[in-house]
């Protein structure tokens, strides 16, 4: 069985060692094994779990919901319907966020095009720039 030191687990997971300790302390990363010297030893399963936590965190799931998901996962297969529902609600929030970001991206692209046309019509350094004296938003 492959095992990893905290530094290796941090590197492979993309979390800091402090985050790993924090996640363990609050219950997101339960049952981390220790070696004979009392140092944490992470398994492949722990790294897989950290990958799921990274997905949840980076997609905006609040820590409280991550804790609930962890509790449900540890409780056994009878909690699968609750886990599915929790993940579906989160997925819906992610989809809403993506839709908002797409709208905002469209607005940014519009402005980039607007300013690009201004620059092309009257390149910087000309004596009288387009819209001189007028605020361009």
C-alpha positions in Angstrom: 0.0 0.0 0.0 1.4 3.4 -1.0 1.5 6.0 1.7 2.3 9.7 1.6 3.8 12.2 4.0 1.9 15.4 4.7 4.2 17.3 2.3 3.6 14.7 -0.4 -0.2 14.7 0.2 -0.2 18.5 0.1 1.7 18.5 -3.2 -0.5 15.8 -4.8 -3.8 17.3 -3.6 -2.9 21.0 -4.2 -3.9 21.8 -0.6 -1.4 23.3 1.9 -0.3 21.3 4.8 -2.1 23.8 7.0 -5.3 23.1 5.1 -4.9 19.4 5.5 -4.5 19.8 9.3 -7.5 22.2 9.3 -9.7 19.7 7.3 -8.6 16.9 9.7 -9.4 19.0 12.8 -12.9 20.0 11.6 -13.8 16.5 10.4 -13.5 16.8 6.7 -10.5 14.5 6.6 -11.3 11.9 9.3 -9.2 8.9 10.3 -5.8 9.9 9.0 -3.4 7.2 9.9 -0.3 7.9 11.9 3.1 6.1 11.7 5.0 4.8 14.7 6.4 8.3 15.4 2.9 9.8 15.4 3.3 11.5 12.1 0.3 11.6 9.7 0.4 9.2 6.8 -2.0 9.6 3.9 -3.3 6.8 1.8 -4.4 6.7 -1.9 -7.9 6.7 -0.5 -7.2 9.9 1.4 -5.9 11.5 -1.7 -9.0 10.5 -3.6 -11.1 12.0 -0.9 -9.0 15.2 -1.0 -9.7 15.3 -4.8 -13.5 15.3 -4.0 -13.1 17.9 -1.4 -11.1 20.1 -3.8 -13.9 19.7 -6.4 -16.5 20.7 -3.8 -14.5 23.6 -2.4 -13.4 25.0 -5.8 -17.0 24.8 -7.1 -18.1 26.9 -4.1 -19.6 24.4 -1.7 -19.7 25.9 1.8 -17.7 24.1 4.5 -20.8 23.3 6.4 -22.2 21.4 3.4 -18.9 19.7 2.9 -19.0 18.5 6.5 -22.5 17.2 5.9 -21.4 15.3 2.8 -18.5 13.9 4.8 -20.8 12.8 7.6 -23.2 11.2 5.1 -20.4 9.4 3.3 -19.0 8.0 6.6 -22.5 6.9 7.7 -22.9 4.2 5.1 -24.8 3.3 1.9 -28.2 4.1 3.4 -27.3 7.8 3.1 -26.7 7.6 -0.7 -30.1 9.3 -1.5 -29.2 12.2 0.8 -25.8 12.5 -0.8 -27.3 12.6 -4.2 -29.8 15.3 -3.2 -27.0 17.4 -1.5 -24.8 17.1 -4.7 -27.8 17.9 -7.0 -28.5 21.1 -5.0 -24.9 22.1 -5.2 -24.8 21.2 -8.9 -27.8 23.5 -9.6 -26.0 26.4 -7.8 -22.9 25.7 -9.9 -25.0 25.8 -13.1 -26.5 29.1 -12.0 -23.1 30.5 -11.3 -21.8 29.4 -14.7 -24.8 31.0 -16.4 -24.1 34.3 -14.6 -20.4 34.1 -15.5 -21.3 33.5 -19.2 -23.5 36.6 -19.1 -20.7 38.6 -17.5 -18.2 37.2 -20.0 -20.4 38.4 -22.8 -20.5 41.9 -21.4 -16.7 41.9 -21.0 -16.3 40.7 -24.6 -18.7 43.4 -25.8 -16.6 46.1 -24.0 -13.3 44.6 -25.3 -14.8 44.9 -28.8 -16.0 48.4 -28.2 -12.6 49.6 -26.9 -10.8 47.8 -29.7 -12.8 49.6 -32.3 -12.0 52.9 -30.6 -8.3 52.2 -30.6 -8.3 51.0 -34.2 -10.3 54.1 -35.2 -8.0 56.5 -33.4 -4.8 54.8 -32.2 -3.2 56.0 -28.9 -0.8 58.8 -29.4 -2.9 60.7 -31.9 -3.3 64.4 -31.1 -7.1 64.2 -30.5 -8.3 60.8 -29.3 -11.8 59.6 -30.1 -14.2 60.8 -27.5 -11.8 63.3 -26.1 -13.4 65.1 -23.2 -16.2 62.5 -23.0 -16.2 59.8 -20.4 -16.1 56.3 -22.0 -17.4 53.6 -19.8 
